[in-house]
Amino acid sequence: MLRRTFVRSGALAALTGSLWRSACAAPAVPGAAPSPVSSSASPPVPSPTPTGDAVRGKGPYGALAKPDKNSIALAEGFTSRVVGRSGQRVGGLTWHPAPDGGACFADGDGWIYVSNSEVPVVGGVSALRFGPDGSIKTGYRILSGTDRNCAGGATPWNTWLSCEETVRGRVFECDPYGYRAAAPRLAMGRFKHEAAACDPDREVVYLTEDEPDGCFYRFRPEDWGDLTTGILEVMVGDGAGPVRWRRIPNPSASHEPTRDQVEGAIRFNGGEGCYYSGGFCYFTTKGDNRVWAYDAAARELSVLYDANAPLKGVDNVFVSRSGDLFVAEDGGNMEINIITADGVVAPFLRLVGHSRSEITGLAFAPEGDRLYFSSQRGTTGSNRSGVTYEVMGPFRA
């Protein structure tokens, strides 16, 4: 298998977006599904700050049991296992430090889980290939030599967008199957990238920015499926309510940060996770502990969650096949909480003994019965102590 993954400016042997999209239309492995896991169920509807059952934490999966052998408190019927530890071998690969954003991709009758590494200079992305029984077949790198790869997002054409969380960070488009070299998508802007979410209905990619006065962006490619060229826009308005989009004059930010180029741009306190489902783009802001929902058709912004309990330290987000919004905590009491369509907010799991870490990389396997995530710094608080987990059980369909 050819895996040219090391990235150097001006020396990329990679397909352009349109050619990549065309190549990925033919499955890399016989029987591969056409897209990463997504939800067709009704997602949560924006509503005021959750109260009642939400505050008391009564969720659809019931109370959490005592921590299991992996120090994870789960509801009845769910089990966990470790699939990777930083610095240890898995599938012939040494698992990377500080695992962060992740996604699953169908691979014949199995699947692939990709995971960013949020460390300086040598960050990049690793991948694990699973067989239909959940066994790990092989591990490999799909991006190397990049800086603080934080979150990102999957595309409808089966690529992974890995985002650098640096002042002039880039977005790299990566091949989860490991056949094609990763490539920077510079038209998507140079800023402190966090996460990306593809909206196939409007053919745009939404982007969050991890700055105390960051912005929320969308990228409109000239050709959907080709991210090499296009227009970067920023959300403008007065906060929650109707919003507009205005073009960023200089996405390369060569003289002025992108967030300062457009008057009236809405400021968000530390943009984090971002996920599109059912006409809404959900994203989180860690500075004010909010979960936002952007109604893309109505062009209206709402606050979906604005409280300190039970969810505190909002970070990575994912919408499951049932339409439940799964939200990971950075800090707090190290939980993954769910927000249901009827406004219930409740813990789904809790990591015990990981108080100096954060939960990252939420992603469901194609059948929706396995959830992957990482404790970025494990029990020691060190980037070299990251742990990646799998949880199996009766997830709502």
Secondary structure, 3 states (H helix, E strand, C coil): CCCCCECCCCCCCCCCHHHHHHHHHCCCCCCCCCCCCCCCCCCCCCCCCCCCHHHHCCCCCCCECCCCCCCEEEECCCEEEEEEECCCEECCEECCCCEEEEEEEEECCEEEEEEEECCCCCCCEEEEEECCCCCEEEEEEEEECCCCEEEEEECCCCCEEEEECCCCCCEEEECCCCCCCCEECHHHCCCCEEEEEEECCCCEEEEEECCCCECEEEEEEEECCEEEEEEEEEEEECCCEEEEEEECCCCCCCCCCHHHCCCCECCECCEEEEEEECCEEEEEECCCCEEEEEECCCCEEEEEEECCCCCCCEEEEEECCCCCEEEEECCCCCEEEEECCCCCEEEEEEECCCCCCCEEEEEECCCCCEEEEEECCCCCCCHHHCEEEEEECCCCC
